[in-house]
Amino acid sequence: MGFSTLLDILGSTIAGGMLLMILFRLNDAAVQNSYNYTADLIVQQNLVEVITLLEYDFKKIGYCKDWTKIPDPSKAIIYADSTDIKFLTDVDNDGNIDTMRYYVGQPSALTDTPNPRDRMLYRVVNNATPASANLGVTQFHLRYFDALQQELSLPISNFSQIQTIQLNITVESSYSYANDYSKVFWRQIRLSAKNLRNR
């Protein structure tokens, strides 16, 4: 075996190794793109699910099929904080007043996912066991405004001043690829329940 044969073998090994590395990188990029596309789709579906439920419930603040049971809709909100709200409504449209509460838990309470920021979003009707879902919510933030669209500072002492609500939601994927979580943000500016303006 001559010197040129050894050079040919060495050159072939280097070229083959480079081609193999390129194939590995292409495969990794394809896997990452596939994962990111799937994670983005799941995150967007989770956000739509959360927002659909929240908008439906929040627009019914102060609603009751028997309107005489909530004669003053300005008293429909009975607690309001940046991550917690409780209000009167008629959940199943039977003419009876129900209380509904939305709040988020602590990130430390949700330990079964790798994402350190996701938390449970709780929905409580009357005094029932809180219904919760892990939809990747990392932010649930509420801001409150009066009739002149001036933001009310927390803690709010007079809930009857609330006319509109700004709702900020961030949803992230529960699992990451290379420590990168898919994220989507949504803001409902001036969400207004019809009954809050019916005064």
Backbone hydrogen bonds, N-H to C=O, Kabsch-Sander energy under -0.5 kcal/mol:
donor,donor_aa,acceptor,acceptor_aa,energy
6,L,2,G,-1.8
7,L,3,F,-2.1
8,D,4,S,-2.2
9,I,5,T,-2.5
10,L,6,L,-2.7
11,G,7,L,-2.9
12,S,8,D,-2.5
13,T,9,I,-2.3
14,I,10,L,-2.4
15,A,11,G,-2.7
16,G,12,S,-2.8
17,G,13,T,-2.6
18,M,14,I,-2.5
19,L,15,A,-2.4
20,L,16,G,-2.4
21,M,17,G,-2.5
22,I,18,M,-2.4
23,L,19,L,-2.3
24,F,20,L,-2.4
25,R,21,M,-2.5
26,L,22,I,-2.5
27,N,23,L,-2.5
28,D,24,F,-2.6
29,A,25,R,-2.6
30,A,26,L,-2.4
31,V,27,N,-2.5
32,Q,28,D,-2.7
33,N,29,A,-2.7
34,S,30,A,-2.3
35,Y,31,V,-2.7
36,N,32,Q,-3.0
37,Y,33,N,-2.5
38,T,34,S,-2.3
39,A,35,Y,-3.0
40,D,36,N,-2.8
41,L,37,Y,-2.1
42,I,38,T,-2.4
43,V,39,A,-2.6
44,Q,40,D,-2.3
45,Q,41,L,-2.2
46,N,42,I,-2.6
47,L,43,V,-2.3
48,V,44,Q,-2.3
49,E,45,Q,-2.1
50,V,46,N,-2.4
51,I,47,L,-2.9
52,T,48,V,-2.5
53,L,49,E,-1.6
54,L,50,V,-2.6
55,E,51,I,-2.9
56,Y,52,T,-1.8
57,D,53,L,-2.5
58,F,54,L,-3.2
59,K,55,E,-2.0
60,K,57,D,-1.0
61,I,58,F,-1.6
62,G,88,L,-3.1
63,Y,60,K,-2.3
67,W,65,K,-1.0
69,K,66,D,-2.3
70,I,67,W,-1.0
75,K,72,D,-2.3
76,A,73,P,-1.9
78,I,76,A,-0.6
78,I,86,K,-2.1
79,Y,86,K,-1.7
81,D,84,D,-2.8
85,I,102,Y,-2.3
86,K,79,Y,-2.6
87,F,100,M,-2.7
88,L,76,A,-2.7
89,T,98,D,-2.7
91,V,89,T,-0.6
93,N,90,D,-0.9
98,D,89,T,-3.8
100,M,87,F,-2.9
101,R,124,V,-2.5
102,Y,85,I,-2.4
103,Y,122,Y,-1.6
104,V,83,T,-1.0
105,G,120,M,-2.4
109,A,106,Q,-1.5
110,L,107,P,-1.2
111,T,109,A,-0.8
115,N,174,S,-1.2
119,R,137,V,-2.4
121,L,133,A,-1.3
122,Y,103,Y,-3.4
122,Y,120,M,-0.6
123,R,131,A,-2.8
124,V,101,R,-2.9
126,N,99,T,-3.8
126,N,124,V,-0.5
128,A,125,V,-2.0
131,A,123,R,-2.7
133,A,121,L,-1.1
135,L,133,A,-1.2
138,T,170,T,-3.0
139,Q,170,T,-1.6
141,H,168,N,-2.5
142,L,82,S,-2.9
143,R,166,Q,-2.2
145,F,164,T,-2.5
146,D,150,Q,-2.2
149,Q,146,D,-1.9
152,L,144,Y,-2.9
156,I,80,A,-0.6
159,F,157,S,-0.6
161,Q,158,N,-1.7
162,I,159,F,-1.5
163,Q,145,F,-3.3
164,T,145,F,-1.7
165,I,191,L,-2.5
166,Q,143,R,-3.1
167,L,165,I,-0.5
167,L,188,Q,-2.2
168,N,141,H,-2.7
168,N,166,Q,-0.5
169,I,186,W,-2.9
170,T,139,Q,-1.9
171,V,184,V,-2.7
172,E,136,G,-3.0
173,S,182,S,-2.3
177,Y,180,D,-1.6
178,A,176,S,-0.5
180,D,177,Y,-0.9
181,Y,179,N,-0.6
184,V,171,V,-2.4
186,W,169,I,-2.9
188,Q,167,L,-2.9
189,I,187,R,-0.8
190,R,188,Q,-0.5
191,L,165,I,-3.2
191,L,188,Q,-0.6
194,K,59,K,-0.5
196,L,193,A,-1.2
197,R,193,A,-0.8
197,R,194,K,-0.8
198,N,194,K,-0.5
199,R,197,R,-1.7
